[in-house]
Amino acid sequence: MNEFSLINKYFAESSFVRKDVIIGIGDDAAITQVPQNQSLATTTDTLLKGVHFLANTSPQDIAHKAIAVNLSDLAAMGAEPSWLSLSLTMPDADEVWLQGFSEKVAELTEYFSVQLIGGDTVKGPLSITITAQGFVPQDSVLTRDGAKNGDWIFVTGTLGDAGAGLDILRNKLTGDDASASDYLVARHRRPTPRVLAGTVLRRLASACIDVSDGLLQDVMHIAKASGTGVILHVDRLPISDALRSYVKDLHQAFGYAASAGDDYELLFTVPEEHRNTVQTALDSYSIMHTCIGQMTGAIGKLDLKLNEKPYTLYDCERVGYSHF
C-alpha cells in the first residue's frame, strides 16, 4: 500500500465534513473559511511511543488521546474545535492497526464536529502529530495572564486519576480493586477534553489552562503569567472514588492529584463578581467543578494548606511533568 492509497482508504473517505472547509484532503493544502468576528486558535501536539503511550497501547486509545489532548488545548482558550491535520509516522503500513486508528479518528471527529483536512504519512518510529484549530469570538479568548489577586481557583472534574492509571500500567501502583483499576487506566488512556466547559467560561473566567503537566506546575504557569501567587487547599482537591479506593493512603492520593498530570481538566480563575454566575452556568450543563484555592498578591509563591495549616506533599517526586 502506498502513501496515497493509505490516505484515501483510511482517512479521506471517512472524514466528517464541515461547510467551512472549501478544499480538504487530496490537494497540496486545505482551504478553509474563518467566520466573521471569530479568531482562529491553533495548537499542535505530538505523541511518541514510549514517551506519551506505552508500546502495547491499542491504536484506538492512541487516536483518542492524540485528538483529546489537542482539543483540550483549544478548550483552555475557550475555542470551539473545527479542523484537524494529522501527521502519522509509523514503521510499516499495518492495516489492522490503521483500521482501528482511523475508525477512532472518524468517531471522534464526528462527535466533536471537526473535520480532518490534511496531513502527512511518513515511515519511521511510531509517532502522531495533530494540529487542531478552532474558533473563538475575538473579544472572548481565554489566556493564562488575566488572573488577579483574590480571584478564586477552580478545576473541572477530578484530579490524579490518569497519573494513577499510568502507574498501574507500569506496575508502580498495585491494589485489589479491579473496577477502580479499570477506571483509572481508562482515564489515562482516554481523557475527556472539556470543550463545553471552555466555551461556558468565555467572558467569565479571568485565566485558564488545561491540566496536562500536573496541577501545581500548571497553576504556577497562570501565576507566573499573571504576576500573582497561589494558595491551594489540598483537602479540597477533587479526588474520584476510584482513586480513593485504589490508593488507600489519602496523602498519596493528594500527591497524584497535585502533581501527576495527564488529566486534561480545565484549571481556571474567576473574579468574585463572576463566581456565582460561573458556578450556575457549569451546573446547568452538569459540569463538575471545584473551588480549590485563591490567587494572592505574593508574586510567584505557592502555599499549600491542609485544613488551613501549611502542608508538604507526601512522597511527591516532582511538581509536574517535564520533557527535559
C-alpha positions, 0 to 999 in steps of 0.5 A: 500500500502506498502513501496515497492509497493509505490516505484515501482508504483510511482517512479521506473517505471517512472524514466528517465534513464541515461547510467551512472547509472549501478544499480538504484532503487530496490537494497540496493544502486545505482551504478553509473559511474563518467566520466573521468576528471569530479568531482562529486558535491553533495548537499542535501536539505530538505523541511518541511511543514510549514517551506519551503511550506505552508500546502495547497501547491499542491504536484506538486509545492512541487516536483518542488521546492524540485528538483529546489532548489537542482539543483540550488545548483549544478548550483552555482558550475557550475555542470551539474545535473545527479542523484537524491535520494529522501527521502519522509516522509509523514503521510499516503500513499495518492495516489492522492497526490503521483500521482501528486508528482511523475508525477512532479518528472518524468517531471522534471527529464526528462527535466533536464536529471537526473535520480532518483536512490534511496531513502527512504519512511518513515511515519511521518510529511510531509517532502522531502529530495533530494540529487542531484549530478552532474558533473563538469570538475575538473579544472572548479568548481565554489566556493564562495572564488575566488572573488577579489577586483574590480571584478564586481557583477552580478545576473541572472534574477530578484530579490524579486519576490518569497519573494513577492509571499510568502507574498501574500500567507500569506496575508502580501502583498495585491494589485489589480493586479491579473496577477502580483499576479499570477506571483509572487506566481508562482515564489515562488512556482516554481523557475527556477534553472539556470543550463545553466547559471552555466555551461556558467560561468565555467572558467569565473566567479571568485565566485558564489552562488545561491540566496536562503537566500536573496541577501545581506546575500548571497553576504556577504557569497562570501565576507566573503569567499573571504576576500573582501567587497561589494558595491551594487547599489540598483537602479540597482537591477533587479526588474520584472514588476510584482513586480513593479506593485504589490508593488507600493512603489519602496523602498519596492520593493528594500527591497524584492529584497535585502533581501527576498530570495527564488529566486534561481538566480545565484549571481556571480563575474567576473574579468574585463578581463572576463566581456565582454566575460561573458556578450556575452556568457549569451546573446547568450543563452538569459540569463538575467543578471545584473551588480549590484555592485563591490567587494572592498578591505574593508574586510567584509563591505557592502555599499549600494548606491542609485544613488551613495549616501549611502542608508538604506533599507526601512522597511527591517526586516532582511538581509536574511533568517535564520533557527535559 
